[in-house]
Amino acid sequence: MREILVAGNWKMNGSTAAGEALVDGIIAGVPEGSGFRLLVCPPFPYLASIATKISGSKVSLGAQNVSEHASGAFTGETASAMLKDVGCEYVIVGHSERRAIYGETSEQVAAKFQAAQAAGLIPILCVGETLDEREAGTTQNVIDEQLNAVLNAAGVDVFAAAIIAYEPVWAIGTGKTATPEEAQDVHRHIRARVAERNSDLAEKVQILYGGSMKGDNAPGLLSMPDIDGGLIGGASLKANDFLAIAEAAAQI
Ligand code: PGA
């Protein structure tokens, strides 16, 4: 059985006090049981203080973005080793907001993925199609292009220490969730693509779903055979909303 990961992407929200209160609320309500893990990804300025807060708890720490470079004259950027240094274990790469708003290419995302792994972080590689792409019937091609950028640059073995997140862009922050069947179709496709190169590894790699996941739709999504957790935006900003998804994960 693959472990379930419930990951909160706080995006650019909160403050020192709000972040600490949120994480206190999460830690206080972590469901009993095993087979799942909780992760929070706060904005950069709060990583170090949240790292102290979660120490010894069942909650792990991740960042939302990282530079593809190791160090040097890159004003405003943050290196993987710095994230590791302040207590991160995970980092999200290639979120659709980074791709769409900041123009990150799949090649750049692959470079970030490799830089993160080189520093000992677990990258969470986001892939997903826009509504236009889905309606044009090109969902699988889009996913393949985003996935192949990493597979071709780094090989399949890197997925032994990485996570994939399928996030249909049309479902992010819209309240419109993919149905469990729609999501499962794409998750199955992603796992099959990995299996073409390494079938053992494909069975092990965690594939998260992201896009308006909430306490009420989480049980259906998480019960699908190829959905191994969630990457949660809006519902990760309130402890009770996030814990409702954690509860669903604990029941699987
Ligand atoms: P959402 O965001 O849960 O608010 O749709 C998900 C994400 O962007 O990771």
Residues whose N, C-alpha, C, O or C-beta is under 5 A from the ligand:
A	BS01	PGA	N9 A171 I172 G173 T174 G210 G211 S212 M213 L231 I232 G233 G234 A235
